[in-house]
Amino acid sequence: MIHYGKILELHYEGISLRGIASNTGHSRQKVTEIIGLAEKRG
């Protein structure tokens, strides 16, 4: 299961993509994709 809220929370705290990926267990590519979608939606 993807933890969208946790990924975005860590992103806005200034954590690196690599840090977010290791913390949530997702790939950096998936983390980048989720952040990009969130920025498009506002």
C-alpha atoms as a printed R data frame, in Angstrom:
   type eleno elety resid chain resno      x      y       z
1  ATOM     1    CA   MET     A     1  0.000  0.000   0.000
2  ATOM     2    CA   ILE     A     2  1.275  3.457  -0.885
3  ATOM     3    CA   HIS     A     3  1.426  5.956   1.979
4  ATOM     4    CA   TYR     A     4  0.633  9.154   0.075
5  ATOM     5    CA   GLY     A     5  0.194 11.296   3.174
6  ATOM     6    CA   LYS     A     6  3.480 10.173   4.711
7  ATOM     7    CA   ILE     A     7  5.367 10.761   1.444
8  ATOM     8    CA   LEU     A     8  3.977 14.285   1.098
9  ATOM     9    CA   GLU     A     9  4.537 15.059   4.776
10 ATOM    10    CA   LEU     A    10  8.207 14.060   4.518
11 ATOM    11    CA   HIS     A    11  8.589 15.992   1.262
12 ATOM    12    CA   TYR     A    12  7.291 19.220   2.782
13 ATOM    13    CA   GLU     A    13  9.585 18.714   5.786
14 ATOM    14    CA   GLY     A    14 12.506 18.875   3.353
15 ATOM    15    CA   ILE     A    15 13.527 15.208   3.435
16 ATOM    16    CA   SER     A    16 15.395 14.017   0.325
17 ATOM    17    CA   LEU     A    17 13.786 11.688  -2.204
18 ATOM    18    CA   ARG     A    18 16.169  8.939  -1.160
19 ATOM    19    CA   GLY     A    19 15.261  9.473   2.494
20 ATOM    20    CA   ILE     A    20 11.546  9.387   1.734
21 ATOM    21    CA   ALA     A    21 11.962  6.251  -0.368
22 ATOM    22    CA   SER     A    22 13.852  4.393   2.346
23 ATOM    23    CA   ASN     A    23 11.472  5.576   5.075
24 ATOM    24    CA   THR     A    24  8.322  4.500   3.237
25 ATOM    25    CA   GLY     A    25  9.677  1.443   1.390
26 ATOM    26    CA   HIS     A    26  8.906  2.781  -2.083
27 ATOM    27    CA   SER     A    27 11.242  3.474  -5.009
28 ATOM    28    CA   ARG     A    28 12.556  6.988  -5.644
29 ATOM    29    CA   GLN     A    29 10.742  6.887  -8.984
30 ATOM    30    CA   LYS     A    30  7.405  6.202  -7.261
31 ATOM    31    CA   VAL     A    31  8.064  8.944  -4.688
32 ATOM    32    CA   THR     A    32  8.829 11.417  -7.485
33 ATOM    33    CA   GLU     A    33  5.653 10.382  -9.315
34 ATOM    34    CA   ILE     A    34  3.486 10.896  -6.221
35 ATOM    35    CA   ILE     A    35  5.003 14.299  -5.455
36 ATOM    36    CA   GLY     A    36  4.518 15.371  -9.078
37 ATOM    37    CA   LEU     A    37  0.843 14.353  -9.027
38 ATOM    38    CA   ALA     A    38  0.284 16.207  -5.755
39 ATOM    39    CA   GLU     A    39  1.873 19.383  -7.135
40 ATOM    40    CA   LYS     A    40 -0.332 19.220 -10.248
41 ATOM    41    CA   ARG     A    41 -3.458 18.879  -8.110
42 ATOM    42    CA   GLY     A    42 -2.435 21.663  -5.743
